[in-house]
Amino acid sequence: MAIPVGMNIPEQIRPFVQDDSSQGRSKLQKIFQIAGDKVLLDTSLSLSEEQRKLIRDIRNCRTINCGFNLEVCTECGCKKIHYNSCGNRNCSICNGLKKEIWIDERSSEVIDAAYYHAVFTAPHELNPLFLANKKLLFALLHKCVGETIVELANDEKYLGATPGIIQILHTWNQKLLFHPHIHAVISGGGLAKNRTLKTLNQNTFFIAENILVAKFRGKFLACLEELYRSGSLLFPDSLKHLKSPGKWSLFRDTLYRQKWVVFIKETFNGKGNAIEYLGRYANKVAITDSRILSVTEDAVTFSVRGSDGKQSEKVTVTPEEFIKRYLLHVLPKGFQKIRYYGYLNNRYRKNNLALIFNLQGYQKFLRKYAGMNSAQIIMKRWGHDVRVCRHCLARSLLTVYSTRTCQFPGS
C-alpha cells in the first residue's frame, strides 16, 4: 500500500503500513474509485465543495489517506493497523456508532403514549426549484411540516395539546432520483395550554390525512409566495420564465391542484420501538452496499423496491451516472436534516420533558450509554472488546502510534 506523499510516518512504522494491503473496500467505495475523477473533471457539472469533498471522502474512507492507528499486543507482540473512517455524514461506511448514540439519547425522551410515523411529500413539479434553493426550501419544508402538525394537534378536535415531533429530511427515491420528503415521528401525547399532560393510545393517527394535506399545502405555498415576492428565490434555466409575475401566478395555481401527499406509515404502541424504528432513517444515506448488486468499470446494478414491496427490481446505470445521482442528495454545508418541534424543540426540550416525566410520575427509558466512551459503547452494544488481541485473545492491545496525534515511543 503506497504511503501518500507528505504523510510523515516514522521509518519503524512504514513496514507495517505497507504490509497491510488487504484492506477491503465497500461496493460504494469501488464505484467512487472507478468514476470519481471523471465526475470531478466534468466541466458540465457545477459541483459544490460539499459534493467534491464527498467524492474524496468516500474514496479515502478507511484507507491510509484518512490516517490510521497502530496497535500492538503487549502479550504476544501482534501488530494491527486500523484505518480511520472519513466521518462524512453522506458516507454509508461511517456513522454506525453515531446512530446508536442518537437512538439512546432520543429513547430517553420517550413518553408513555402511542407514536406515529408520517411522511410529507411536496409535488415533483417543485423539484427544480428545490435543487436551485436547497438550503432555503429544505428549511421551509421542515418548518411547514412542523407547524402543520403542532397547529392541528393543539386543536381540541384532535389532541388538544402540543406533541413531540422528530423530523428527518430525505431527498431520494429508490432509484436515487431527487425526491425530497420529511419523515416525522409524532407522539400521541403532549402538553396542553394549561401545562397538563394529554395522551392517546389509539392505533389510528388523531388527524386525518386529508386535513394534514390541506394545511401543509396551504402553509407551504403561502410561505413560497412570500419568498417569491421578497426576491429570495433563485431560478434555474428551466424555470427562468417564472420571474414574470404572471407566469409565477399560473405556476403557483397549478401547484394547488397537484398531488400533495401525507402518508401515515406506522403506529407504535410499544412506545420505545418508535425511536428504534426512526433510527434507521436518522443517519441513513441514499443507498447502502446491501442494495448494490454488481459493480464493473462500465455498469452499476442496484435493486429497487417493486410493486410487491420487496427489493425485486433492478436498475443499471454507468458508474458516472450513479455518482451524479448520489451527489443530488448531498445537503448544503451545516444544514441540519434532523429537526425537533413541539415540546421537543431545542430551546424548551429539557424543561418540557422534566414536566412531562413529573406529570407521568416516572421516566420509562433511561440512557444506556451516558458517560461511556466509544470503546465502552461498542462493547455494550455489539459485545466486541476493541482492546482484545485477535491472536492471543488477551485484553492487551495498546495504541502505539496514531497519525492524528503523531505520537510514537522513541520517535
C-alpha positions in Angstrom: 0.0 0.0 0.0 1.5 3.3 -1.1 2.1 5.9 1.6 0.7 9.3 0.5 3.2 12.0 -0.4 3.6 14.4 2.5 2.5 11.9 5.2 5.3 11.9 7.7 5.4 8.4 9.1 8.4 7.2 11.2 10.6 4.6 9.4 9.9 1.9 12.0 6.1 2.2 11.3 6.3 2.1 7.5 6.8 -1.7 7.1 3.5 -2.4 9.0 1.6 0.1 6.8 3.0 -1.3 3.6 2.4 -4.9 4.6 -1.2 -4.4 5.4 -2.6 -4.1 1.8 -5.6 -6.3 2.2 -7.9 -3.5 3.4 -11.3 -4.2 1.7 -13.4 -1.6 0.1 -17.2 -1.4 0.0 -19.1 -1.6 -3.2 -20.0 2.1 -2.9 -16.3 3.0 -2.5 -15.4 1.0 -5.6 -17.9 3.0 -7.6 -16.3 6.2 -6.5 -12.8 4.9 -7.1 -13.8 3.9 -10.7 -15.6 7.1 -11.7 -14.9 9.8 -9.1 -12.2 11.6 -11.2 -14.4 11.6 -14.3 -17.2 13.3 -12.3 -14.8 15.8 -10.7 -13.4 16.7 -14.1 -16.8 17.0 -15.8 -17.0 20.8 -16.6 -20.7 20.5 -17.4 -21.4 19.9 -13.7 -21.5 22.7 -11.1 -20.4 20.7 -8.1 -20.5 22.3 -4.7 -17.5 22.0 -2.4 -19.5 19.6 -0.2 -20.1 17.3 -3.2 -16.4 17.4 -4.2 -15.5 16.6 -0.6 -17.8 13.7 -0.5 -16.2 12.1 -3.6 -12.8 12.5 -1.9 -14.0 11.2 1.5 -15.7 8.1 0.2 -12.7 7.1 -1.9 -10.4 7.6 1.1 -12.6 6.2 3.9 -10.8 3.5 5.9 -7.7 3.8 3.8 -4.3 5.3 4.7 -5.4 8.6 3.2 -7.7 9.1 6.3 -4.9 8.2 8.7 -4.5 5.2 10.9 -3.7 3.8 14.4 -1.1 1.1 15.0 -1.9 -1.2 17.9 0.5 -3.7 19.5 -0.4 -6.5 21.8 1.7 -6.3 24.9 1.4 -10.0 25.5 2.2 -11.6 22.1 3.6 -8.6 20.1 1.0 -8.9 17.4 0.6 -5.7 15.5 -2.7 -4.4 14.0 -3.3 -1.4 11.7 -6.7 0.3 12.0 -7.6 2.8 9.3 -9.8 5.8 10.2 -13.2 6.4 8.8 -13.8 9.7 6.9 -16.8 10.7 9.1 -18.7 12.2 6.2 -22.4 12.1 7.1 -23.2 11.0 3.5 -20.8 8.0 3.6 -22.5 4.7 4.1 -19.3 3.2 5.7 -19.5 5.5 8.6 -22.0 6.7 11.3 -23.0 3.3 12.9 -21.8 4.5 16.3 -23.4 7.9 15.8 -26.7 6.2 15.1 -26.6 4.2 18.3 -25.8 7.2 20.4 -28.6 9.2 18.7 -31.2 6.4 19.4 -30.0 6.2 23.0 -30.5 9.9 23.5 -33.9 10.0 21.8 -35.1 6.9 23.7 -34.7 8.7 27.0 -37.1 11.3 25.7 -40.0 8.9 25.0 -43.2 9.5 26.9 -46.0 7.0 27.7 -48.2 7.4 24.7 -48.6 5.9 21.2 -46.2 7.2 18.5 -47.0 7.7 14.8 -44.8 7.8 11.7 -45.9 10.2 8.9 -44.3 11.1 5.6 -44.8 14.5 4.0 -44.1 15.0 0.3 -44.4 18.0 -2.0 -45.3 17.7 -5.7 -42.4 16.8 -8.0 -43.1 19.9 -10.1 -41.3 21.8 -7.3 -38.1 19.7 -7.7 -36.2 22.1 -9.9 -36.9 24.9 -7.5 -35.8 22.8 -4.6 -32.5 22.0 -6.4 -31.8 25.6 -7.0 -32.7 26.7 -3.5 -31.7 23.7 -1.4 -30.9 25.4 1.9 -33.9 27.8 1.8 -36.6 25.4 0.6 -35.4 22.4 2.7 -35.7 24.6 5.8 -39.1 25.7 4.6 -40.3 22.1 4.1 -39.2 21.3 7.7 -40.9 24.4 9.1 -44.2 23.9 7.3 -44.4 20.2 8.3 -43.6 21.0 12.0 -46.1 23.9 12.1 -48.8 21.9 10.4 -48.6 19.1 13.0 -48.3 21.4 16.0 -51.2 23.8 15.0 -53.6 21.0 14.2 -52.7 18.9 17.2 -53.4 21.8 19.5 -57.0 21.9 18.3 -59.3 20.3 20.8 -60.9 18.3 18.0 -57.7 16.3 17.7 -55.3 16.1 20.6 -55.7 19.5 22.3 -52.0 19.6 23.2 -48.5 20.1 21.7 -46.9 16.8 20.8 -43.2 16.0 20.4 -42.0 15.7 16.8 -38.8 14.4 15.3 -38.4 15.2 11.6 -35.8 13.8 9.2 -35.3 15.1 5.7 -34.6 12.6 2.9 -34.2 13.7 -0.7 -34.1 10.4 -2.7 -36.4 7.7 -4.0 -35.4 4.1 -4.6 -33.8 4.9 -8.0 -31.6 7.6 -6.3 -33.6 10.3 -8.2 -34.4 13.6 -6.4 -37.5 13.2 -4.2 -37.5 15.5 -1.1 -39.7 14.4 1.7 -39.9 14.6 5.5 -40.2 11.6 7.9 -41.9 12.7 11.1 -42.4 10.6 14.3 -45.1 12.2 16.4 -46.1 11.5 19.9 -49.7 10.7 20.7 -49.5 12.9 23.7 -48.2 16.3 24.8 -48.6 19.4 26.9 -51.9 21.3 26.9 -52.0 25.0 27.2 -52.6 24.7 31.0 -49.4 22.6 31.2 -51.2 19.4 31.9 -50.4 16.1 30.1 -52.8 14.7 27.5 -52.2 11.3 25.9 -53.7 9.0 23.3 -53.0 5.3 22.7 -55.2 4.7 19.6 -54.0 2.8 16.5 -55.1 5.5 14.1 -53.4 8.9 13.9 -55.5 11.6 15.6 -55.6 13.9 12.5 -57.0 12.7 9.1 -54.6 12.7 6.2 -56.7 15.0 4.0 -56.7 17.6 6.8 -53.0 17.4 7.1 -52.6 17.7 3.3 -54.8 20.8 3.1 -53.0 22.6 5.9 -49.5 21.6 4.8 -50.1 22.6 1.1 -51.6 26.0 2.1 -48.9 26.8 4.6 -46.0 25.8 2.2 -47.4 27.7 -0.8 -48.2 30.8 1.3 -44.6 30.9 2.5 -43.3 30.2 -1.0 -45.3 33.2 -2.3 -43.6 35.4 0.4 -40.2 34.2 -0.8 -41.0 35.0 -4.4 -42.2 38.5 -3.6 -39.1 39.2 -1.5 -36.8 38.1 -4.4 -35.3 35.4 -2.3 -35.7 32.5 -4.8 -33.1 31.5 -7.4 -34.5 30.2 -10.7 -32.7 27.6 -12.8 -32.7 28.0 -16.6 -35.6 25.7 -16.9 -37.7 28.0 -14.7 -36.5 31.4 -15.7 -39.9 32.2 -17.2 -41.2 32.2 -13.6 -39.5 35.5 -12.9 -42.5 37.0 -14.7 -45.3 37.6 -12.1 -47.9 36.4 -14.5 -46.1 33.1 -15.2 -45.4 32.7 -11.5 -49.1 33.1 -10.6 -50.0 30.4 -13.1 -47.3 28.1 -11.7 -48.4 28.7 -8.1 -52.1 28.0 -9.0 -51.1 24.7 -10.7 -49.3 23.7 -7.5 -52.5 24.0 -5.6 -54.1 21.4 -7.9 -51.1 19.0 -7.8 -51.0 15.9 -5.6 -49.5 16.7 -2.1 -49.0 13.6 -0.1 -49.2 12.9 3.6 -49.0 9.3 4.4 -49.4 7.8 7.9 -47.0 4.9 7.7 -46.8 3.3 11.1 -48.3 3.3 14.6 -46.2 2.3 17.6 -48.0 1.3 20.7 -44.8 -0.2 22.1 -43.5 3.4 22.5 -39.8 2.8 22.7 -39.7 0.9 19.4 -40.7 4.0 17.6 -37.3 5.5 18.2 -35.5 2.3 17.3 -37.5 2.3 14.0 -36.7 6.0 13.4 -33.0 5.2 14.0 -33.0 3.6 10.6 -33.8 6.9 9.0 -31.7 9.2 11.2 -28.2 8.6 9.6 -29.5 6.8 6.5 -27.8 7.7 3.2 -29.2 7.4 -0.3 -28.1 3.8 -0.8 -26.0 1.2 1.0 -24.0 -1.8 -0.1 -26.8 -4.2 0.5 -28.8 -2.8 -2.5 -25.8 -2.6 -4.8 -25.8 -5.9 -6.7 -22.8 -5.6 -9.0 -20.0 -3.1 -9.9 -17.9 -3.1 -13.0 -15.9 -0.5 -14.9 -18.9 0.2 -17.1 -22.0 -0.6 -15.1 -23.5 -0.5 -11.6 -26.7 -2.5 -10.9 -28.7 -2.0 -7.8 -32.1 -3.2 -6.5 -35.2 -1.1 -6.1 -38.5 -1.8 -4.4 -41.0 -3.3 -6.8 -44.8 -3.2 -6.7 -44.6 -6.2 -4.3 -42.9 -4.0 -1.7 -39.7 -6.0 -1.9 -36.3 -5.3 -3.5 -37.3 -7.2 -6.6 -36.5 -4.9 -9.4 -33.1 -3.8 -10.8 -31.7 -0.6 -12.2 -28.4 -0.5 -14.2 -26.5 2.8 -14.8 -22.9 3.8 -15.6 -20.7 4.5 -12.6 -20.6 8.2 -13.6 -24.4 8.3 -13.6 -24.6 6.5 -10.3 -22.3 9.1 -8.7 -24.2 12.0 -10.2 -27.4 10.6 -8.7 -25.8 10.1 -5.4 -24.5 13.7 -5.3 -28.0 15.0 -5.7 -28.5 14.1 -2.0 -25.6 15.9 -0.5 -27.1 18.6 1.8 -25.7 22.1 2.0 -22.9 22.7 4.5 -24.2 23.0 8.0 -27.8 22.1 7.1 -29.5 20.1 9.9 -31.5 17.3 8.3 -32.9 16.2 11.7 -35.1 18.8 13.5 -37.3 18.9 16.5 -40.7 20.5 17.0 -43.4 20.7 19.6 -42.4 20.0 23.2 -39.0 18.7 21.8 -37.9 22.0 20.3 -34.4 22.6 21.3 -34.9 25.7 23.4 -37.5 24.2 25.8 -36.9 20.5 25.5 -35.2 20.0 28.8 -37.9 21.8 30.9 -40.8 20.3 28.9 -39.5 16.7 29.4 -38.9 17.3 33.1 -42.5 18.5 33.4 -43.9 15.6 31.4 -42.0 12.9 33.4 -43.1 14.6 36.6 -46.7 14.5 35.5 -46.4 10.9 34.4 -44.7 10.0 37.7 -41.9 8.2 36.0 -39.4 8.2 33.1 -39.8 4.9 31.2 -36.4 4.8 29.4 -33.0 6.0 30.8 -29.9 6.4 28.7 -27.7 3.3 28.4 -24.6 4.9 27.1 -24.4 8.1 29.1 -20.7 8.9 30.1 -19.3 6.0 28.1 -16.5 6.3 25.5 -16.6 4.8 22.1 -14.9 1.5 23.1 -17.4 1.0 26.0 -20.4 1.7 23.8 -19.1 -0.8 21.2 -18.7 -3.4 23.9 -22.2 -2.8 25.4 -24.0 -2.6 22.1 -22.2 -5.3 20.0 -20.2 -7.3 22.6 -16.9 -6.5 20.9 -14.0 -5.5 23.0 -11.7 -3.4 20.8 -8.8 -4.0 23.2 -8.8 -7.8 22.8 -6.0 -9.2 20.6 -7.4 -11.5 17.9 -4.2 -13.6 18.0 -3.8 -14.4 21.7 -7.2 -13.2 23.0 -5.6 -11.2 25.7 -7.1 -7.8 26.6 -3.8 -6.2 25.9 -3.9 -4.1 22.7 -2.1 -0.7 23.1 -2.2 2.1 20.6 1.4 3.0 20.0 1.1 5.3 17.0 -1.7 7.5 15.6 -1.5 9.8 12.6 -4.0 12.0 14.4 -1.8 12.6 17.4 1.6 11.7 15.7 2.8 10.0 18.9 5.2 7.1 18.9 7.5 6.0 21.6 11.1 6.9 20.7 10.2 8.9 17.6 
